[in-house]
Amino acid sequence: MAASKDDSEAKDRAHWAAVDDATELLHEERYREALVALRNVAVRDPKNPYAYYFLGVGLFEMGEMEPARDAYRACLHVAPKHLGARVALTHILRQLGDLREALKEGTTALAQAPGDSDALHAVGLVHLARGDDAAARRYLEAFLAASPELEAAMEVRGILDGLDKGLS
């Protein structure tokens, strides 16, 4: 059994190493170059979840929502437990107006990682988009209780203030 775990960790390191340069391009906001590099990684190794995940990131940053959605789905196809891809997919589906699927993905993320602040945030925003203010409040308050980053916390406090004032 230990050999299997060692093999899995070695494969994960190799997958990460294959996208390392491309992630630097993403950080430098050189999205087109990053996308070319990530597509090349995915062609060479179609089972590299990081290639698809970061393709999703780059496509999202370029405003390519449907291709970003498809990249996150491809990531989840090869790595069903990739929480970052599932949360990102939840946000993308919400932004595309597919609230039923967004809620399904967000709920799956929370089942996988109960109390995860990013998943709570995503599910709260889906409920808000659906007009379910009570559920949105529950998830967004749970998100705030998880001590998120300042910027996200301020955004959510603004949303909750709007709900208090009936501005949803």
Backbone as numpy.savetxt, mean C-alpha at the origin, in Angstrom:
# Nx Ny Nz CAx CAy CAz Cx Cy Cz
13.88 -28.17 7.98 13.06 -26.97 7.98 13.92 -25.72 7.98
15.06 -25.73 8.68 15.92 -24.56 8.75 16.46 -24.20 7.38
16.76 -25.21 6.56 17.27 -24.94 5.21 16.23 -24.18 4.40
14.97 -24.53 4.57 13.90 -23.85 3.86 13.83 -22.38 4.26
13.95 -22.10 5.56 13.93 -20.72 6.04 15.15 -19.96 5.52
16.31 -20.60 5.55 17.52 -19.98 5.03 17.38 -19.69 3.54
16.81 -20.65 2.79 16.59 -20.45 1.36 15.64 -19.29 1.12
14.59 -19.22 1.91 13.61 -18.15 1.77 14.24 -16.79 2.06
15.05 -16.71 3.11 15.72 -15.45 3.44 16.73 -15.06 2.37
17.43 -16.03 1.81 18.39 -15.74 0.74 17.67 -15.24 -0.50
16.54 -15.84 -0.81 15.76 -15.41 -1.97 15.24 -13.99 -1.75
14.77 -13.70 -0.53 14.28 -12.36 -0.23 15.40 -11.33 -0.38
16.58 -11.66 0.12 17.73 -10.74 -0.03 18.06 -10.51 -1.50
18.00 -11.57 -2.28 18.28 -11.45 -3.72 17.22 -10.60 -4.41
15.96 -10.80 -4.03 14.89 -9.98 -4.61 15.11 -8.51 -4.27
15.46 -8.24 -3.02 15.68 -6.85 -2.61 16.88 -6.26 -3.33
17.96 -7.01 -3.42 19.17 -6.51 -4.09 18.88 -6.16 -5.55
17.99 -6.92 -6.18 17.68 -6.69 -7.58 16.97 -5.35 -7.82
16.28 -4.83 -6.81 15.55 -3.57 -6.98 16.22 -2.39 -6.28
17.32 -2.65 -5.62 17.96 -1.61 -4.81 18.27 -0.34 -5.60
18.90 -0.47 -6.76 19.23 0.71 -7.56 17.96 1.43 -8.02
16.94 0.68 -8.39 15.70 1.29 -8.85 15.00 2.06 -7.73
15.09 1.55 -6.50 14.46 2.28 -5.40 15.18 3.60 -5.15
16.47 3.62 -5.39 17.21 4.89 -5.28 16.70 5.88 -6.32
16.43 5.40 -7.51 15.87 6.27 -8.55 14.51 6.81 -8.13
13.69 5.98 -7.50 12.40 6.45 -6.99 12.60 7.55 -5.95
13.54 7.35 -5.03 13.80 8.36 -4.00 14.27 9.67 -4.61
14.96 9.57 -5.74 15.45 10.76 -6.44 14.39 11.34 -7.38
13.20 10.75 -7.36 12.07 11.17 -8.19 12.38 11.06 -9.68
13.20 10.10 -10.02 13.52 9.78 -11.42 12.65 8.58 -11.82
11.36 8.85 -11.89 10.36 7.79 -12.00 10.47 6.99 -13.29
10.65 7.65 -14.41 10.71 6.91 -15.68 11.88 5.94 -15.69
13.02 6.40 -15.23 14.19 5.51 -15.17 13.95 4.35 -14.21
13.33 4.67 -13.09 13.02 3.63 -12.10 12.07 2.59 -12.69
11.06 3.05 -13.41 10.09 2.12 -13.99 10.75 1.20 -15.01
11.64 1.74 -15.83 12.35 0.90 -16.79 13.17 -0.15 -16.05
13.90 0.27 -15.03 14.72 -0.67 -14.27 13.86 -1.73 -13.58
12.74 -1.32 -13.01 11.87 -2.27 -12.31 11.20 -3.25 -13.28
10.81 -2.75 -14.45 10.24 -3.66 -15.45 11.27 -4.69 -15.88
12.51 -4.26 -16.03 13.57 -5.21 -16.39 13.75 -6.27 -15.31
13.67 -5.86 -14.05 13.77 -6.83 -12.94 12.61 -7.82 -13.01
11.41 -7.31 -13.25 10.23 -8.18 -13.30 10.31 -9.16 -14.48
10.88 -8.72 -15.59 11.03 -9.62 -16.73 12.05 -10.71 -16.41
13.16 -10.32 -15.79 14.19 -11.31 -15.43 13.71 -12.27 -14.35
12.91 -11.75 -13.41 12.45 -12.59 -12.29 10.99 -12.26 -12.00
10.05 -12.90 -12.69 8.63 -12.59 -12.51 8.09 -12.92 -11.11
8.89 -13.52 -10.26 8.44 -13.82 -8.90 9.03 -12.86 -7.87
9.59 -11.75 -8.33 10.16 -10.76 -7.41 9.07 -9.78 -6.98
8.55 -9.94 -5.76 7.44 -9.07 -5.33 7.85 -7.61 -5.22
9.11 -7.34 -4.88 9.56 -5.96 -4.74 9.52 -5.22 -6.07
9.78 -5.92 -7.17 9.73 -5.28 -8.48 8.31 -4.76 -8.73
7.31 -5.57 -8.45 5.93 -5.16 -8.67 5.50 -4.08 -7.68
5.89 -4.25 -6.43 5.51 -3.25 -5.42 6.05 -1.87 -5.81
7.34 -1.81 -6.13 7.92 -0.52 -6.45 7.48 -0.01 -7.82
7.10 -0.91 -8.73 6.45 -0.45 -9.95 5.17 0.29 -9.59
4.41 -0.28 -8.66 3.19 0.38 -8.20 3.47 1.75 -7.63
4.51 1.86 -6.83 4.88 3.14 -6.23 5.20 4.15 -7.33
6.06 3.76 -8.26 6.45 4.68 -9.32 5.29 5.08 -10.21
4.46 4.12 -10.57 3.29 4.42 -11.40 2.33 5.34 -10.68
2.12 5.11 -9.39 1.27 6.00 -8.60 1.82 7.42 -8.61
3.12 7.55 -8.39 3.74 8.87 -8.36 3.59 9.60 -9.70
3.48 8.84 -10.78 3.31 9.44 -12.10 1.83 9.63 -12.45
0.94 9.30 -11.52 -0.49 9.48 -11.76 -1.13 8.38 -12.58
-0.44 7.28 -12.75 -0.95 6.14 -13.53 -1.65 5.17 -12.59
-2.89 5.50 -12.24 -3.59 4.76 -11.19 -3.92 3.31 -11.57
-4.48 3.09 -12.76 -4.83 1.72 -13.13 -3.59 0.82 -13.24
-2.52 1.28 -13.91 -1.32 0.43 -13.93 -0.73 0.22 -12.53
-0.82 1.24 -11.65 -0.34 1.06 -10.28 -1.16 -0.01 -9.57
-2.46 0.05 -9.75 -3.34 -0.99 -9.17 -2.91 -2.37 -9.64
-2.66 -2.49 -10.94 -2.28 -3.79 -11.50 -0.93 -4.26 -10.96
-0.01 -3.32 -10.76 1.31 -3.69 -10.21 1.17 -4.19 -8.78
0.35 -3.51 -7.97 0.15 -3.97 -6.59 -0.53 -5.34 -6.58
-1.46 -5.56 -7.49 -2.10 -6.88 -7.57 -1.09 -7.95 -7.97
-0.19 -7.61 -8.88 0.85 -8.57 -9.28 1.75 -8.90 -8.10
2.07 -7.89 -7.29 2.88 -8.13 -6.09 2.16 -9.12 -5.18
0.87 -8.89 -4.96 0.11 -9.76 -4.07 -0.06 -11.16 -4.66
-0.03 -11.26 -5.97 -0.11 -12.58 -6.60 1.11 -13.43 -6.24
2.30 -12.80 -6.23 3.51 -13.57 -5.91 3.84 -13.54 -4.42
3.29 -12.57 -3.69 3.55 -12.45 -2.24 2.26 -12.02 -1.55
1.32 -12.95 -1.33 0.01 -12.61 -0.78 0.03 -11.91 0.57
1.12 -12.02 1.30 1.18 -11.39 2.63 1.92 -10.06 2.62
2.19 -9.50 1.44 2.89 -8.22 1.35 1.93 -7.11 1.80
2.06 -6.71 3.05 1.13 -5.76 3.66 1.18 -4.40 2.97
2.35 -3.93 2.64 2.47 -2.62 1.98 1.71 -2.58 0.67
1.80 -3.65 -0.11 1.08 -3.70 -1.39 -0.42 -3.74 -1.15
-0.85 -4.48 -0.12 -2.29 -4.57 0.15 -2.85 -3.23 0.60
-2.13 -2.52 1.45 -2.59 -1.20 1.91 -2.60 -0.22 0.74
-1.53 -0.23 -0.06 -1.47 0.67 -1.22 -2.61 0.36 -2.19
-2.90 -0.92 -2.40 -4.00 -1.31 -3.27 -5.32 -0.80 -2.72
-5.49 -0.84 -1.41 -6.71 -0.31 -0.80 -6.88 1.17 -1.14
-5.82 1.94 -1.01 -5.88 3.38 -1.33 -6.19 3.61 -2.81
-5.51 2.86 -3.67 -5.71 3.02 -5.11 -7.16 2.69 -5.49
-7.66 1.58 -4.99 -9.03 1.19 -5.31 -10.03 2.24 -4.83
-9.78 2.80 -3.66 -10.66 3.87 -3.15 -10.61 5.06 -4.10
-9.41 5.45 -4.50 -9.27 6.60 -5.38 -9.89 6.35 -6.75
-9.92 5.10 -7.17 -10.55 4.76 -8.45 -12.06 4.58 -8.31
-12.57 4.65 -7.08 -14.01 4.54 -6.86 -14.52 3.13 -6.66
-13.63 2.16 -6.59 -14.04 0.77 -6.37 -14.04 0.50 -4.86
-15.03 1.05 -4.19 -15.06 1.03 -2.73 -15.30 -0.36 -2.16
-16.05 -1.19 -2.86 -16.29 -2.55 -2.38 -14.97 -3.33 -2.32
-14.22 -3.28 -3.41 -12.93 -3.99 -3.45 -11.92 -3.34 -2.50
-11.98 -2.02 -2.39 -11.06 -1.33 -1.46 -11.30 -1.81 -0.04
-12.57 -1.91 0.35 -12.89 -2.37 1.70 -12.45 -3.81 1.90
-12.63 -4.64 0.88 -12.20 -6.04 0.96 -10.69 -6.13 1.18
-9.92 -5.37 0.41 -8.46 -5.39 0.56 -8.04 -4.83 1.92
-8.66 -3.74 2.34 -8.32 -3.15 3.63 -8.65 -4.08 4.79
-9.78 -4.75 4.70 -10.17 -5.70 5.74 -9.19 -6.88 5.78
-8.75 -7.31 4.61 -7.76 -8.38 4.54 -6.45 -7.93 5.19
-6.06 -6.69 4.92 -4.84 -6.15 5.53 -4.95 -6.15 7.05
-6.10 -5.73 7.57 -6.28 -5.71 9.02 -6.34 -7.11 9.62
-6.90 -8.05 8.89 -6.91 -9.44 9.38 -5.49 -9.98 9.44
-4.68 -9.57 8.48 -3.29 -10.00 8.42 -2.45 -9.33 9.51
-2.74 -8.06 9.77 -1.95 -7.28 10.73 -2.89 -6.41 11.57
-3.59 -7.03 12.52 -4.54 -6.27 13.35 -3.85 -5.08 14.03
-4.49 -3.95 13.96 -3.94 -2.77 14.61 -2.89 -2.04 13.81
-2.57 -2.50 12.60 -1.58 -1.80 11.78 -2.12 -0.41 11.43
-1.34 0.61 11.75 -1.82 1.99 11.58 -2.11 2.31 10.12
-1.27 1.86 9.20 -1.51 2.16 7.79 -2.80 1.51 7.29
-3.05 0.29 7.72 -4.28 -0.40 7.33 -5.50 0.27 7.96
-5.40 0.68 9.22 -6.50 1.39 9.88 -6.83 2.68 9.13
-5.80 3.41 8.74 -5.97 4.66 7.99 -6.68 4.38 6.67
-6.19 3.38 5.93 -6.78 3.06 4.64 -8.25 2.66 4.77
-8.55 1.82 5.73 -9.94 1.37 5.91 -10.81 2.53 6.38
-10.30 3.37 7.24 -11.05 4.54 7.67 -11.41 5.44 6.49
-10.47 5.65 5.59 -10.74 6.50 4.42 -11.74 5.84 3.47
-11.71 4.51 3.38 -12.70 3.82 2.55 -14.09 4.03 3.14
-14.22 3.85 4.44 -15.53 4.05 5.07 -16.00 5.49 4.89
-15.10 6.44 4.99 -15.45 7.84 4.78 -15.98 8.03 3.35
-15.30 7.46 2.38 -15.73 7.57 0.98 -17.08 6.91 0.76
-17.37 5.88 1.53 -18.66 5.18 1.42 -19.78 5.92 2.13
-19.43 6.95 2.88 -20.43 7.71 3.62 -20.78 7.09 4.96
-20.00 6.13 5.42 -20.23 5.50 6.71 -19.36 6.23 7.74
-19.86 7.36 8.20 -19.09 8.23 9.09 -18.75 7.57 10.41
-19.67 6.75 10.95 -19.42 6.10 12.24 -18.26 5.12 12.13
-18.26 4.32 11.07 -17.16 3.37 10.88 -15.86 4.12 10.58
-15.95 5.16 9.77 -14.76 5.96 9.46 -14.15 6.50 10.74
-15.00 7.03 11.60 -14.52 7.59 12.87 -13.81 6.52 13.70
-14.41 5.33 13.80 -13.81 4.25 14.59 -12.41 3.92 14.10
-12.27 3.73 12.80 -10.97 3.34 12.25 -9.96 4.49 12.31
-10.42 5.69 12.05 -9.49 6.83 12.07 -9.05 7.16 13.50
-9.94 7.00 14.46 -9.53 7.21 15.86 -8.54 6.11 16.29
-8.77 4.89 15.84 -7.82 3.81 16.14 -6.47 4.11 15.48
-6.50 4.68 14.29 -5.27 5.09 13.61 -4.52 6.12 14.46
-5.22 7.12 14.96 -4.58 8.14 15.80 -4.01 7.54 17.08
-4.70 6.56 17.63 -4.23 5.92 18.87 -2.93 5.14 18.64
-2.63 4.84 17.38 -1.41 4.09 17.05 -0.20 5.01 16.89
-0.34 6.29 17.24 0.75 7.28 17.17 1.39 7.37 15.79
0.60 7.76 14.78 1.15 7.86 13.43 2.05 9.09 13.28
2.65 9.20 12.10 3.49 10.35 11.79 2.64 11.62 11.85
3.29 12.72 12.17 2.61 14.00 12.41 1.72 14.42 11.26
2.24 14.38 10.04 1.48 14.87 8.89 0.19 14.08 8.69
0.28 12.76 8.77 -0.91 11.92 8.61 -1.88 12.15 9.77
-1.35 12.30 10.96 -2.21 12.54 12.13 -2.96 13.86 11.97
-2.28 14.88 11.48 -2.95 16.18 11.29 -4.06 16.07 10.25
-3.80 15.34 9.17 -4.82 15.14 8.14 -6.05 14.45 8.73
-5.81 13.41 9.51 -6.93 12.65 10.08 -7.67 13.48 11.12
-6.95 14.25 11.92 -7.64 15.13 12.88 -8.55 16.12 12.15
-8.09 16.61 11.00 -8.92 17.51 10.18 -10.17 16.81 9.68
-10.02 15.57 9.26 -11.17 14.79 8.80 -12.16 14.60 9.94
-11.64 14.23 11.11 -12.52 14.01 12.27 -13.19 15.30 12.70
-12.48 16.41 12.64 -13.11 17.71 12.94 -14.24 17.99 11.97
-14.02 17.67 10.69 -15.06 17.84 9.68 -16.27 16.97 9.97
-16.02 15.75 10.43 -17.15 14.88 10.81 -17.91 15.46 11.99
-17.19 16.02 12.94 -17.83 16.63 14.11 -18.73 17.79 13.70
-18.31 18.49 12.64 -19.07 19.65 12.17 -20.07 19.30 11.09
-20.16 18.00 10.76 -21.10 17.54 9.75 -20.67 17.88 8.34
-19.36 17.92 8.11 -18.84 18.32 6.79 -18.38 17.15 5.94
-18.79 15.96 6.25 -18.28 14.79 5.50 -18.74 14.78 4.06
